[in-house]
Amino acid sequence: MNIDQLRQGVNQALKSEVAHNCLLISEIDDQLVPIANSLQSYLSEGKRFRPLFALIGFLGANGELTPQVYQAAASLEFLQASALIHDDLMDGSDTRRGKPAIHRHFENLHQTDAMNGLATQFGESAAVLLGDLALVWSDQMLNTSGISTESLLAAHRIHDEMRVELMAGQYLDVREAGERTHSVERSLRIARYKSGKYSIERPLHMGAAIGNPSSYTALSPVLSAYGLPLGEAFQLRDDLLGVFGDPEVTGKPAGDDLREGKRTVLIAMTLENLSGDDRATLLAELGNPELTPHHVDELRTIIRSSGAVEKVESLISQLMDSSLAAIDSPLVAEESRELLHLLAHAAVSRKA
């Protein structure tokens, strides 16, 4: 079993579930067809990291893969879709994966159809509802996956914790934008809860719980020791891509995190090392939605000159080393250990 085979199994399970759900909701009213089409398009892409980590956690608990397990793991893609749709709305992002963000898509639909009322309000309302719908479908796909009742109950305990942690991290991220000071410690905590835990640690726990519901807790500390630092490294890579990523690869405008004023670890480390005009310029321009490509380049130069990029890269390497050392344990099945090594490198070295 390799990563591509696991991903193919996730895609098959997800494609079938999305098609079924979209058909059902479209039958309620023709006006809901755009909702179905949007979610179908949204879920047609993605690296499937969260289901992959769940499947590898399952294998780590010596489980044997079945279509039911693939369906349970694939349900995490709906959770991811819900988080991204709502995150883009809160950040005011215009694009996602090279396409209009969901709230922008429905804003455009309102304008194209010459509807009454405010296009922005319509788009925002639609995004809230689509994000909520994706969250409901996540539960539904897990509940109807066909895994045993014992596995389902164990998975739900993890699933519930994961969603609480995700919402907590998202709130801390929103609140951070209003803080008067920048803090590396606070930004790292946000990275852990907003992304790291629900991207890697909790999917691993959920997979292990499905694979061995009676004794998965013995494996959980090892999976946490791998998943938490890797999850933070995963988010730190996102922070770098949000400022320095290639738009042709990331699907988002260059320097989008700067326009959105995201209080990332990268920005906190930059401000720790800046003073004078450079610090004043970054603070004045951070969060300016009208930043031109020229201004983005200026801010990138300031960030690089502060040494923060090297610090973040160094921290990513340290977290990666800590993560990989953790799974050198007899508690983790050998096949799973090899896959965890491969997926860790894929998660941290990605360009989008």
Secondary structure, 3 states (H helix, E strand, C coil): CCHHHHHHHHHHHHHHHHHHHHHHHHCCCHHHHHHHHHHHHHCCCCCCHHHHHHHHHHHHCCCCCCHHHHHHHHHHHHHHHHHHHHHHHHHCCCEECCEECHHHHHHHHHHHCCCCCCHHHHHHHHHHHHHHHHHHHHHHHHHCCCCCHHHHHHHHHHHHHHHHHHHHHHHHHHHHCCCCCCCHHHHHHHHHHHHHHHHHHHHHHHHHHHHCCCCHHHCHHHHHHHHHHHHHHHHHHHHHHHHHCCHHHHCCCCCHHHHHCCCCHHHHHHHHCCCHHHHHHHHHHCCCCCCCHHHHHHHHHHHHHCCHHHHHHHHHHHHHHHHHHHCCCCCCCHHHHHHHHHHHHHHHCCCC
